Amino acid sequence: MKNEKKDKILLHARNLQWLIIIYTVIFLSRFLLSFGFPEFYEQHIGDNFPVLYITALGLPITGYAIWYVLNVAPLREGSKTSKVLGLLFFGIIGMWMTFPLLNKVKDQLERKNSRVSIGW
């Protein structure tokens, strides 16, 4: 596999990692503020930033993750299917199920390059 294609795959994996982390921080901070500091939450955030906005923010991230899994990620077909179903049905937990670990992506790319796998 060419280095340009490997770099493209790793770039998309890094982008997806950062998007999932940022979305999780936003999601959890809103959740923790609403239960931990209800007065602060009602005064500063309250109805100005409804929960639907956070859910709507997750839709393009989920779409990008599905595109990454189906078109870019070096995975087997069965694994792709389970990851896409996880993204569709489990929301933020599904995002963490598809979280691309760069070392595993690099190993999968190397495995895809080698014709014979000894299993070591």
N, C-alpha and C positions, 0 to 999 in steps of 0.2 A: 504494500500500500504506500502511496506517495506521502511524503512529509506534509505537503499542503493539505491533503485530505485529513491526515491525523491531527494537524493543527486546527483545522476547522471543527472536527469532532470535539477536541479538547476545549476549544473556545466556547462552543455551545454548552458543553457540560459545566464549565465554570459559570457561564451566564445563568444557567438554570439553578445552580447551587446558590448564587447570590439572590436571585429572585425568590427562591423558596425561603431563605433565611430572613430576608427583609419582610416578606409577607407574614411569616410566622411571628416576627417581633411585633409588627403592627397588630396582628390578631390577638396575641397574648397580652400586649400592653393594654389594649382596650378592655379585654376581659378582666384583667387584674385590677385596673382602675375602677371598673364598675362595681366590683365586689369589695375591694380593699379600701377604697376612698370614695364612697358614694356621694358625699357632699361636693368634693372637688370635681367628680365626674359630672354631676348634674349642673354645676355652675359653669364649667368651662367647655364640656363636650356635649353632654346631654342630647338634645334633639338636633343640634347643629350638624352632627355627623352620624346619621343613622347606621344601624347594623347592615342594612342593605348595601351601603357604599363599600363596606369591607368585603362583603360577599361578591359584589360586582368587580372589585379589584382582583379577586382571585380567579375570575373567569378567563381573562387573557393569559394569566400565568399558567392555568391549567391547559389552555389551548396550546401554548408554547411547549409545555411538557409533553403533551400528546404528540405534537409534531416531532419533537426531539426523539421520543421513544420509537415512533413508527418509521421515521426517515433517516435519522442520523445515528442513533445508538447501535453499537455492534452487539446486538443481543439475538438470541434464538427466537423463533416465532412464538413458542409457548410462553416464554418470558415476556415478550412484547404484549401479548394478549392479556396476561394477568396484570401487568403494570398499567395498561390503558384502562382496564376495568376498575382497578384500584383508584385511578385518578377520577374516573367518572362517578363512582359511588361513595368514596370515602373522604372527599374534600381535602382538607389540609393534611389529614393522616395519609391519604393517597399520595400527596405530594412528597411526603417524607419516605414513602415506600419506593418512589422512583428516584430519590435523591442520588445523583451520580457521584460515586466516589472515584476520584481521579486515578488512584492506583489501580482500581479494578477496571476502569475504562482502558488504561494503558495495557494492562494484562490481556484484556479481551482483544485489543488491537494486535498485540504481538501474537496471540494464539491464532487469530484470523490469518496472519501472514504465514505462519509455519504450516506446512502441508502435513507433517507427521507430528502427532502429539503423543509423547511417551507417558505423560501423566505425572511427571516430577515437578 
